[in-house]
Amino acid sequence: MLVDAGDTRLFVEERGTGALPLFVLHGGPGLDHTMFGDHLDPLGDELRLLLVDQRSQGRSDPAPPETWTLPQMAADVDALARALELERYAVLGHSYGAFVALQHAIDFSGRPVASIVSSGIPSERFLEHVERNLASFEPAELREQVTRSWAREAEARTPQDVRAIMADQLPFHFADPRDPRIAGVRAHLGEMVGSPDVVRAGATEGYGHIELEDRLTEITHPVLILAGRHDRTCVPEAAEVMASGIRGAELVILEESGHMGFVEQPEAYLDAVRGFLGRAAA
């Protein structure tokens, strides 16, 4: 369904029959809700999953480029909650969606029942690790493939370009760059409506310029930080900084995962989400 968010409409796919609504925010920027595949569906017995295509992405309506900011996308979550008349809800954001979820947790502190920051960072300074991790990434042929794919982001023109870029980057996001489950994720990319304009903006203008490290103490509701021990993009050190800065935050490090914990360690990931939201909702 398309939901009015004020100056635009956002696409939301609803799954599950549980009582607590959970907004799920995808990575990117420039991807859509299909990046989660069916990996979160087992939560549907306990949660009402609301998978969002964020502003100007996926099946959502276009919005002016000057509104493609973290504060605006965080405000979009609150606008969706009000449009859907939700008194109680939680938020889960992964990767770039985790940036939005953290921004929302700060700007709308106390409004959600709980927030989950999955493979995120609180500050751009942690992105400095990406270049170093890519320089040491093995095997060499995959390092070259990933390097070329990042360069192509600034030239993306079609949804097919976005899918091809993502397919080439996936090995970097798994603890094992030859993980056989990568093939399954690539197969799901055929369902994705990539947004090349948003991908280009991220590649040329920065990925949201997240700088929230000094505001972590403003969050007053429960927060879960999820991170992969072998995440080369959003390193576990960033998760530890968030967990130490947010009062009462819970931290779960998935020891056998990279950036894609919900694929690499699905049972541990879902157990962590389920247990945390059960405690927070109570």
C-alpha positions as a printed Julia matrix, in Angstrom:
282×3 Matrix{Float64}:
  0.0     0.0     0.0
  1.01    3.64   -0.51
  0.77    5.68    2.7
  0.62    9.47    2.86
  3.73   10.87    4.57
  2.94   14.54    4.03
  4.82   15.69    0.95
  5.0    12.21   -0.62
  3.63    8.68   -0.34
  5.68    5.75    0.89
  5.17    2.14   -0.1
  4.61   -0.24    2.81
  4.28   -4.01    2.56
  2.52   -5.56    5.54
  3.27   -9.1     6.7
  2.46  -11.02    9.85
 -0.42  -11.09   12.29
  1.3   -10.1    15.54
  0.13   -7.3    17.79
  3.16   -4.99   17.84
  3.81   -3.1    14.56
  7.48   -3.13   13.53
  8.63   -0.69   10.84
 11.48   -2.29    8.87
 13.87    0.08    7.05
 16.05   -1.24    4.24
 19.66   -0.51    3.41
 21.15    1.41    0.55
 20.54    4.17   -0.09
 18.73    3.23   -3.29
 17.48   -0.28   -2.46
 14.02   -1.35   -1.26
 12.23   -3.61    1.22
 12.83   -6.76   -0.85
 16.44   -6.86    0.35
 15.11   -8.71    3.42
 13.59  -11.46    1.28
 11.57  -13.7     3.57
 14.2   -13.79    6.32
 12.13  -11.76    8.79
  8.84  -13.55    8.09
  9.19  -15.96   11.06
  8.63  -12.92   13.3
  5.16  -12.5    11.83
  3.47  -14.64   14.47
  4.42  -12.09   17.12
  4.84   -8.88   15.12
  3.02   -6.9    12.46
  5.87   -6.36   10.0
  5.64   -3.09    8.06
  8.38   -3.18    5.41
  8.95    0.34    4.11
 10.36    1.58    0.81
 12.0     4.76    2.03
 11.65    8.18    0.44
 12.02    8.15   -3.39
 13.1     4.5    -3.29
 11.54    1.28   -4.49
  7.8     1.59   -5.09
  7.42    4.83   -3.13
  6.47    8.04   -4.92
  9.19   10.49   -5.98
 10.19   13.29   -3.61
 12.52   16.29   -4.13
 16.23   15.38   -3.82
 16.74   18.05   -1.17
 14.5    15.96    1.11
 16.66   12.82    0.86
 18.16   13.42    4.3
 18.4    11.33    7.45
 16.28   13.76    9.53
 13.53   13.76    6.88
 13.54    9.97    6.52
 13.38    9.69   10.32
 10.41   12.05   10.3
  8.82    9.88    7.61
  8.67    6.99   10.1
  6.72    9.12   12.54
  4.47   10.33    9.71
  3.74    6.72    8.73
  2.88    5.83   12.33
  0.46    8.74   12.54
 -1.09    8.0     9.15
 -1.64    4.38   10.17
 -2.96    5.53   13.57
 -0.4     3.52   15.52
 -0.16    4.37   19.19
  2.59    1.82   19.79
  5.24    0.66   17.33
  8.89   -0.35   17.08
 11.53    0.32   14.41
 14.21   -1.92   12.91
 16.7    -0.42   10.47
 19.5    -2.29    8.72
 22.65   -0.72    7.23
 21.58    2.68    5.79
 18.19    1.94    7.35
 20.03    1.67   10.67
 21.23    5.27   10.19
 17.59    6.3     9.76
 16.47    4.2    12.74
 19.12    5.81   14.97
 18.19    9.3    13.76
 14.54    8.5    14.48
 15.37    7.16   17.95
 17.08   10.46   18.78
 14.71   12.92   17.08
 11.6    11.09   18.32
 12.96    9.74   21.58
 10.29    7.94   23.56
  7.83    7.78   20.67
  8.58    4.17   19.62
  8.31    1.28   22.05
 11.8     0.23   20.96
 14.42    0.72   18.25
 16.75   -1.84   16.67
 19.93   -0.63   14.99
 21.17   -3.49   12.8
 24.63   -3.14   11.23
 24.8     0.62   11.68
 27.15    3.38   12.8
 26.7     6.61   14.8
 29.24    8.7    12.88
 30.86    8.96    9.45
 34.24    8.49   11.07
 33.58    4.76   11.18
 33.28    4.63    7.37
 37.04    5.16    7.25
 37.32    1.45    8.08
 35.66    0.48    4.79
 38.56    1.53    2.57
 41.09   -0.25    4.79
 38.96   -3.4     4.89
 38.58   -3.35    1.12
 42.35   -3.01    0.65
 42.89   -6.24    2.61
 39.84   -8.07    1.24
 40.54  -11.49   -0.23
 40.39  -13.12   -2.74
 41.9   -10.51   -5.05
 39.45  -11.06   -7.91
 36.52  -10.33   -5.63
 38.32   -7.26   -4.25
 38.57   -5.94   -7.8
 34.91   -6.79   -8.46
 33.73   -4.92   -5.35
 36.01   -1.94   -6.06
 34.61   -1.6    -9.6
 31.05   -1.9    -8.32
 31.49    1.03   -5.93
 32.89    3.14   -8.76
 29.8     2.29  -10.84
 27.44    3.7    -8.19
 28.19    7.24   -9.39
 27.08    6.23  -12.9
 23.95    4.19  -12.12
 21.1     5.05  -14.5
 18.61    2.16  -14.36
 17.14   -0.22  -11.77
 19.06   -2.97  -13.57
 22.29   -1.06  -12.89
 21.45   -0.98   -9.18
 20.77   -4.72   -9.09
 24.04   -5.49  -10.87
 26.02   -3.25   -8.5
 24.46   -4.88   -5.45
 25.09   -8.37   -6.83
 28.79   -7.56   -7.25
 29.11   -6.07   -3.76
 27.54   -8.95   -1.85
 30.76  -10.95   -1.22
 32.17   -7.98    0.73
 29.13   -8.05    3.01
 29.43  -11.69    4.08
 31.95  -13.0     6.58
 32.79  -15.7     4.01
 32.99  -13.97    0.61
 32.21  -17.31   -1.05
 29.26  -18.09    1.22
 26.84  -20.25   -0.84
 23.89  -18.22    0.51
 25.04  -15.26   -1.58
 23.43  -16.96   -4.58
 20.06  -16.93   -2.85
 20.32  -13.23   -2.05
 21.24  -12.51   -5.66
 18.19  -14.42   -6.82
 15.98  -12.13   -4.71
 17.48   -9.05   -6.39
 15.18   -9.7    -9.35
 12.31   -8.48   -7.16
 14.04   -5.24   -6.2
 13.08   -1.88   -7.68
 16.42   -0.11   -7.42
 16.53    3.7    -7.41
 19.55    4.84   -9.45
 19.09    8.55   -8.72
 19.31    7.89   -4.98
 22.3     5.57   -5.46
 24.14    8.26   -7.45
 23.37   10.88   -4.82
 24.75    8.65   -2.09
 27.92    7.9    -4.06
 28.62   11.53   -5.0
 27.21   13.52   -2.07
 27.78   11.16    0.88
 25.69    8.52    2.59
 23.61   10.8     4.77
 26.54   12.41    6.62
 25.54   10.7     9.84
 26.89   12.47   12.93
 24.91   11.33   15.95
 27.59   10.12   18.33
 27.26   13.18   20.56
 23.46   12.78   20.78
 23.19    9.14   21.86
 22.37   10.15   25.44
 19.13   11.76   24.2
 17.49    8.37   23.6
 15.16    7.36   26.44
 13.48    4.2    25.11
 14.92    0.66   24.79
 17.45    0.08   22.01
 19.0    -3.1    20.64
 22.29   -2.88   18.73
 22.98   -5.8    16.37
 26.36   -6.22   14.71
 28.38   -8.83   12.87
 31.83   -9.61   14.26
 33.23   -9.66   10.7
 31.3    -6.7     9.29
 33.68   -4.82    6.97
 31.23   -1.94    6.33
 29.69   -1.09    9.71
 32.39   -2.38   12.02
 31.58   -3.84   15.46
 33.55   -1.05   17.14
 30.78    1.32   16.03
 28.19   -0.92   17.64
 30.13   -0.89   20.9
 30.25    2.92   20.88
 26.48    3.1    20.36
 25.81    0.55   23.08
 27.98    2.41   25.57
 26.46    5.79   24.68
 22.77    4.82   24.84
 21.49    4.33   28.35
 20.4     0.73   28.93
 21.09   -0.37   25.35
 21.44   -4.07   24.64
 24.29   -5.22   22.38
 24.34   -8.48   20.44
 27.43   -9.36   18.39
 26.82  -12.16   15.88
 30.17  -13.93   15.99
 29.92  -15.69   12.62
 28.4   -12.85   10.59
 29.49   -9.99    8.42
 27.08   -7.25    7.35
 24.18   -9.62    6.6
 23.43  -11.17    9.98
 19.8   -11.92    9.18
 21.04  -14.15    6.33
 24.26  -15.49    7.85
 22.93  -16.32   11.33
 19.16  -16.14   10.92
 18.18  -18.02   14.07
 20.43  -15.96   16.34
 19.32  -12.75   14.64
 15.61  -13.52   14.96
 15.99  -14.75   18.54
 17.69  -11.5    19.49
 14.96   -9.39   17.86
 12.14  -11.5    19.27
 13.49  -11.55   22.82
 14.3    -7.84   22.88
 10.93   -6.72   21.53
  9.15   -9.1    23.88
 10.86   -7.43   26.84
 10.4    -3.91   25.49
  6.71   -4.38   24.69
  6.04   -5.78   28.16
